[in-house]
Amino acid sequence: MPAQASQLQLQPLLGEQPADKKGKKTLVLDLDETLVRSQFQAPPNYDLLLPVQLENKKYNVYVQVRPGTDEFLNEMAKHFEIVVFTASLSKYANPLMDILDPERLCTARLFREHCNYLADEKIYAKDMSFMGRRLEDIILVDNSPNSYRPQPENAVPIISWYDDPDDRELFRLTPLLRNLSKVPDVRAVLGRVHENHLLDLEKAERLTLSILQ
């Protein structure tokens, strides 16, 4: 097996779905460059200043939030069980999510230690087969192809976000994801709409609607 987890996952990463999410599909969201952009150097404009303790040293992390993130989380929570899965450290991601998602719309959080570390390539992959959910019911939204390498047929690739205030990617994906929440197997759509790690949104929408008719 080429992928070596940071610790072997003998138990599913997720427990039972919360009572109000029973039967819903699971939307797994990356954090950095998908929902936020974080830096140690202060950019001209930022939304959050997050103090983080790393290796006995305190750092200030300057966080910019992708346009539409609040609206996206609120809308997706109506249709999915939402899980944040980041390759970043929990010491940074946990306090950030406490601020970004005060209502706990994301009902679970997974971090670097839950990734599969591919030692030969020094990359972190996110293996959806460890989640404890049916693969036909999982969608991973991530900007990094390395993250969804184990199951590209479950992925919705998203363009990396750095600081563009006019970015509309989350708004563009909302109608598709809303419809995917109703299809029997998301892989029947997502396995057929990737090209060069980009999402053919029009094709994905057509396929989804054809399944739902």
N, C-alpha and C positions, 0 to 999 in steps of 0.2 A: 504493500500500500504506500504510494508516494507521499501522501499527506500525513504529517505527524502532528496531531493536536498538541497544544501546549500541555494539556493533561487529557488522557483518554476519556472520552465521554461515554461512561457506562450507563448513565441515567439521561433521560431526555433533558434538554436545556430548559424546556418550559414545563410547568406543571399543568394542571387542568385549566381550561379556559375559565375566566371569571363568569359568574352566573349570567350577567347581562350580555356576554359575548358568545354564549353557547351556540354552536352551529355556524358561526360566522367564519369566513376565511381569515387568514392571518396575513397582515401587511407588515413586512419587515423593512424598516427604514434605516439607511445609513445616516450618519450624522455629518461628518466633516466633508465639505464641498458638495454635500447634498442638501442639507438644511442650514448649515452655518459655515462660516469661514473664521478660523481662529488663528491668532498670531501673537508672538511675544513682543513684537514691535508695534507701537501704536500707529494705526493707519489714520488718514485725515478724518475719517468718520467711522464710528463704531457704535454698536447698540448696547453691548454689555461689557463690563469690566469684571473679570472673574479672577480672584486670588486663588492660586493653586499651590499646594505644598508637594514638591517632588524631590525625593532624595535629600530630605532635611533642608531644603532651600525653598523659599517662597518666591513665586513668580506671579506677575500680572499677565493674564491672558485677555487679549482684546478680541471680542467676538462680534462679528457682523452676521445678521440673520437674513437669510434668503427671502426676497419678497414673496409674500403669500403664505409663509410658513404657518402662521396662526390659523388662517382660514383653512388651509389644507388639513391640518391636524383635526380641526373641529369637524370638517366635512367627512374625512376618512373614518373618524371614530363612530360615525353613524352606520357605517357599512362593514367595518372590519374590527377584529382584534388587532391592535397596533403594538408592534414590538420595535424598539430601537436597538440596533445591532451595530456597534462601532468597533473598529480595530484600535481605537484609542484606549488609554488607561482609564479605569473607573474613577481614579482620583480627580481627573479632569471632567469626564463625561457625566458622572453622577450629579455633581453640583450644578453643572450647566443645564442638565435636563430638569433639575428642580426649579430653575428659573424659567426655562423655555416652556415647560409643560407643567404649570402649577396645579392644574386640575387632574393630572395623571391620566390624560387621555391615552397615553402610551402605557399599557398595563404591565409591561416587562421591559427590562434593560439588559443587554448582553454586551460584553466588552472584549478586549484583546484576549483575555484568558479563555474565552469561549470560541475563538477562531482556531482554524487548523493552520499551523505554521509550516510552510513549505521550505524546509531548511536549505535545499539546494539553490532556491531562487530568492530566499529571504523575503518572502511575501506572506501575507495573512489572507487566508480564504475563509469564506463563510459557508459551511456545509449545512444545507437545509435539512438533510436527512437526520441530523442530530436534534432537531427542534422538538420532536414529539408531536408533530402534526402531519397530516397526510400531505404528500408533496403536491397533489392536485389542488390543495387549498392554500398554498403559500405563494406569495409574491414578494420578491426582494427588489426594492428600489435602491440603486447604488450607482455611483459615478465611476467606480473602478472595476474593469473587467476581471481583475484578479479575484475580487471578492466573490463574484458569482461563477467562477470557473467550475466548481463542482456541479452546478445545475443551471446552465445558461437558459434552459427552457423555463425556469421560474423567475427570470430576471426582467425587470423593466429598467434598462440603462437610462441614466439621466446625465445631461451635460454638466460637467463640473462648474460649480459657481464659486467665484472669487469676490467680486464686489460690484457687479453690474446692477445698478438700481432699477433698470428697466427689464430685468429678467422676468419671464412669464412661464417658466417651465412647469412649476407646480400647478399653475392654473391650467396649462395645456393638458397635463396628465390626469386631472381630476375626472373628466367625463369618462375616459377609458377605464380608470380604476373602479369607478362606481359601477360600470357595466360588468367588469371582470368579477366583481364580487358576487355576481349571479350565475356565472357559467359553471358547469359541472367540473371542468378541469382546466385550470388556467394555462396549462402547458400546451393545450390544443391551439391556443392563440400565440402565446409568447415564444414557443419553440419555432415559430415560422416567420417572425417579423423583425429579426435582428440582421443588421448589415453593418459590418465594420464597427461593431459595438455601439451602434446607434439604433434607436427605435424608429421603425417605419410606422409612425402614428396613424396615418390614414389607413394603411393595410390592417393594422391591429384593430382599429375601430370597425372596419368592414367585417373582419372575421368574427369579432365579438358579437356584432349585431346579427350576423347570419346564424350564429349558434343560438342566440336568444329568440329568434323568430319562431 
